[in-house]
Amino acid sequence: MTKDNQISAELLIHVPQPLYSVVENFWHDWCNSCEAKEINPDQGLPLSLLGKTWACSDFVARNCIRYPEIFSGLLADGFESTRTIEHYRKMVSQVVTSNSDDNSLMSALRILRQQEMMRIAWRDLNLLADLDVIFQELEDGFKFIVVVGVDINQSKIDLINSGKTPIIEEGMEDLVSRVVERKKLVATFDAKKAIAETDITACGRSQGGASNQAI
């Protein structure tokens, strides 16, 4: 255990100064979560990458904190390897065969989805794979993940639900078209329902003409 949850300077080396307090709070929460689950919070962590990734993604940070044992497992396995659709099928099959009742099965599948979204986000944020590889992993993962996007702009909602995208980025149009066609991505105005019925909700809001999106 890090003495008094002491924060290493390495954790903040790639973190913009305005976000120091955010990452520091994540670190304290991480240490407390590890202590509650009897996990060593230091465990050879790549602190500089951890701080940078937490600063970039609230989703990754909060899932590391919520599931320190899952992040430890991902770290031990390494983030460099690419998942294929066969990998996902085997993981889902193992979950299904290991859980005999519906409640435990749904809980295990939800944790698996969180794990894989966290892994893909880490790979993307740390440039461990090309964008087309990340898109392919997302598309394969979407075969057992449904993402609901929430926005106050009805035109964006209609655009996404028609299989198009308001984001101008190479490959994005094709990705959105495919996952919408397979009913793995939908957009809505109803934030309350989306949050209640999903594990991950991507919310967009307009501010000064710009669109901000968070996971």
N, C-alpha and C positions, 0 to 999 in steps of 0.2 A: 504494500500500500504506500502510495506517495505521502510523505509526512505532511499532515494538515492539508492534504489536497494541493500541495504546492505546485504552482504552474511553471513549467520549464519555459525558458526564453525561446527554445526551439519551436514550441507550439505556435508561437505568434510571429515567427520569422517571415512568413508569407501572407500575413493577415493585415489588411489596411487598418491603420490606427483607430478609426472610428468604430471598428468592429471588435476591438480588443475585449471589451466588456462582454459582448455577446459570446465570444468563444470561451472566455474565462468562465462564464456561467455554465456553458455546455460542459466544460471540463469538470467543474464541481459536481454537476448532475451525473456525469459519467462515473466519477469516482464513487459517488453514493450508490449508484445502481450496481456497480461492480461489487461493492462491499456487501450489499444486500444479497447478492447472488454468490458470494464467496469466490469472486473472480479477481485475479490480480489486475489492477487497472493499468499498470505499466506495460507488462507483457511484451516488451520489445516493440512498442508501437512506433510507426513512422510519424513522429510528432509533427514535423513540418508539413507533411501531406495531410495529416489529420486536421490541423488547424485551418489550412487553406480550404479543405473540402467542407468543413463545418461552416466556415465563413460564407461559402458559396451556396450551400444547400441546407436550409433548415430541416428539410425532409430527411436527409442523410444523418444529420446530427441527432435528431430526435429518435430515429430508429436505432442508431448505435446505442443511445442511452436506454431505450426501451428494451432492446434485445442485445445486450453486450456479449452474450454467449454466441449469438449468430454472427456478429461482426468478428469476434475472435476466430470463429471457424472459417469465415471468408478470408480473413487475413492469413490464417495458416495455410489455406489452400492456394492462396495467391489470386490476384485480380487480373493477371495477364492473359489467362486462357479464355477462349471464346466458347460460349455455350451454343450448341446446335439444337434443332428441334428434337433430336433424339435424346439429348441431355434432359430437356424439359419433360419429355414423355416419361423417362425413367424416374425423375424426381416426383412427378405427380403420381405415378403408379406406386412408388414406395409409400407415399403419404396415404393413398387410398387403402392399400393392403395393411397398413399399420394402425388404422383407426376404424373401429368396429361400429361406432354409433355416429349419427349425423352431426351432433354438436361438436364432438372432438374432431371429426373430419373437416368441418367448415373452419374451425379454429386453426387446424394445421395447414389448410390450404391458404388461409389468410396470412399466416406467418411466412409461408413459402413465397407468396406474392410480394410481401414486404421485403423479404430477403433478396429476391431477384431484382426488384426495382432499386434497392440500395446498392447492389453490386453493379448494375448497369450505370447508375448515376455516378458511382465512384470511378468507374472506368472512363466514362465520358469526361468528367471534370478534371481528371488527371491525365487526359490524353493518352490513354493506354490502348486505344483502338481508333481506327479511322471512323468517320461519321457514318459511312455506309455499313460498317460492321455493327455499330451501335444501333442503327435503324433496323438491321436484320434481327438483332437480338430482341429489340423491342417488339418487332412484328411477331417473332416466334413466341415471345413471352405473352403477347396479347392473346394468344390462343387460349390462355387460361386466366387472363387479366382483362377486366373491363374498366376503362377509364372514362369518367364523366367530367367534362369541362363546363365551368360555370362562368357566365359573362353577363354584363348588363346591356351589351350591345346585341340587339336582335339580329342584325345583319351578319355579325360574326357567327352567331349560333346557327343561323340558316346556312351559312357558307360551309361550316364544318359538317353539319348533318347532311349536306348534299355531296360530301366527299371531297371538298376543296379546303384550302387553308388560307388564313389571312397572313401567315408568316411566309415571307419571301426567302427561301433558303433551298439550295440545290437538294433535290431528292425528297423534300418534305411533301410536295403535292402528291407524289406517287405513294408515299407511305400512308398519308392520311386517307387517300382514296381506298387503299386496300383494307385498312383496319376498320374504316366506317362500313365498307361493304360487308365485312364479316361481323358487324354489330359489336365490335370491341371498343369503339370510341363513339361517344355521343356528347352533345352539348345541350345545355339547358339554361333557363333563366332562374330556375327554382333551386337556390342554393341549399335551403333547408333539407329538401328531399335528397339532393345529391350527396350531401355530407352524411345523412342518416343511412344511405343505402350503399355507400362505397367505402373502400379502404383508403383510397387516394383521390383527392379532388383537386383538379387544376383550376385555379380561379384567376380570371383576368379582369382588370378594371382600367378604364381610360382616365388618364390624368394629363392634362395639357396636350391632348392629342396623341399621347404615347400609350401603348398598351403594356401593362406590367403583368407578368404571369408568375405564379409561384406554385410549387408542389408541396 
